[in-house]
């Protein structure tokens, strides 16, 4: 399954695959960049199809089902992107909290070795 998703991820230009890979890595996900790109392609498609079927089954007209499905897809993909950005910010904050202590300890060790 992962190979199929990676194959889908290869449909994007290489610079976008790299950018998606860097973003997923910064968020702490340990997946290959092509798999992350495939997931980034599949999430909107699957979301759109599921919401379109749901709205059509709820007896909306075809036009309104299409419009609502696009809106749902945009909202859910935006929420997914926001979660990733929040994970990146959380990891960055954790490093910033630990960094001063580490630098102070490293400086003390260097001073001790220099004497």
N, C-alpha and C positions, 0 to 999 in steps of 0.2 A: 504494500500500500504506500509506503514511504517513497518507493521508487516512482510510482505513478504521480504522486504529488510533486516530486522533484522534476519529473518530465514536464509537468504543467508549468512549474516555476521557470523552466528554461525558455518559455515563450517570451518572457520579458527581455528587453535589452540588458546587457551585462552590467551596465552602470547602475540600473535600478535594482538588479539582483544583489549587487554589492551593498547598496544603500540599505535595502531591507535587511540584509544579513547583519550589517553593522548595528542597525536599530534593534534587532532581536537579540543580538549579543550584548548590547548595552543594557537591555532589559533583564538579562540574566537567563535567557533561554539557550539551551545547549543543543540547538538543531542546526543542521546545515543550511546555508543561505539559500540554496535552491528550494529546499523544502519550505522554508519560511516564505519565499516568494510564491510558491504554489499555494500555500495556505492563504496568502494575501489575495490571490486571484480567486480561490474557491469560496471564501467566506461571502463576498458580495453576491456571487452567482447563486449559491445555495440559499442564502437569505432571501434573495429576490424570488426564486422559484417557490420556496415554501410559503412566503407571504402571499404571492400571487394565487397559489392554489387555495390558501386559507380564505382569502377575500372572495374568490370565485365561488367557493363552497358556501360562503355566508350570503350568497345571492346578491352581491354587488354587481353592477354592470361591468362589462369588460374594461371600459375606459377608466372608471373609478378604481377598479381593482388594480389596474396597471399603475395609476397615479399613486395610490396608497402603498403599493408594493415598492415603488421607487423611494417614497418617503421613509418607509420602514427600513429599507436597505441603507439609506444614507444615515439615518439615526443610529442604527446598530453598528455600522462600520465606524462611525464617529466615536461611539462609545468604546468600541474595541481599541481604536487608536488611542483614545484618552487613557484607557487602562495601561497600555504599553508605555505611554509617556509618563504616567504616574509611577510605574515600576522603575523606570530609568531615574526619575527624580529621587525616589526612595533609596535606590542604591547609591546615587551620588551623595545624598545627605549622610548615609551611613559611613562612607569613606571620609567625608569632611569632618564628621564627629571624631573619628579615630586618628586622623592624620596629625593633629598637633601633638598628641601624646606620643605617637610613633617618632615624630621628628625630634622631640625633646629627648626621648630615650636614645635615639641614634646619636644625637649630638653629645650626650653624656658618655656613651660608649667610645666615641671618637676621642673625646677629651681624655678619658681614662687611658686609652691606648697610646696617646701622644706623649704622655709624661714619662 
